[in-house]
C-alpha cells in the first residue's frame, strides 16, 4: 500500500476545508464516507451522476484540502475522512457540516 500526496495535519487550513465542502458533489462524497468509514473511489462515485474525470477532480480537491485521506492499494484508491485530524484542528466543524447537510430543505417560497 502507498499513499498519495496530501497535507500534513498542521498544514490543513479551514478556508480550504470549507471551500472543498461547499460543492454539493463533494459534500455527498463526504456524507457517504461518514456513513461507510472507508471506500474505494469507484464504490463511492459509482452511482453519482458525474463523469469519471470530474469525480477524480472532486476527490483531489477533498484530499488536497485535508478532508480525506487516500491510500493506494494495487489498482484501487481507498478513501476515508480525516475526521480525527479535522476534529483536532476545528472541533465540531465536520459534524456540524454533516448535520446541516442532513436537514431537509425548506419548500420554495415558504
C-alpha positions, 0 to 999 in steps of 0.5 A: 500500500502507498499513499498519495500526496496530501497535507500534513495535519498542521498544514490543513487550513479551514478556508480550504476545508470549507471551500472543498465542502461547499460543492454539493458533489463533494459534500455527498462524497463526504456524507457517504464516507461518514456513513461507510468509514472507508471506500474505494473511489469507484464504490463511492462515485459509482452511482453519482451522476458525474463523469469519471474525470470530474469525480477524480477532480472532486476527490483531489480537491477533498484530499488536497484540502485535508478532508480525506485521506487516500491510500493506494492499494494495487489498482484501487484508491481507498478513501476515508475522512480525516475526521480525527485530524479535522476534529483536532484542528476545528472541533465540531466543524465536520459534524456540524457540516454533516448535520446541516447537510442532513436537514431537509430543505425548506419548500420554495417560497415558504 
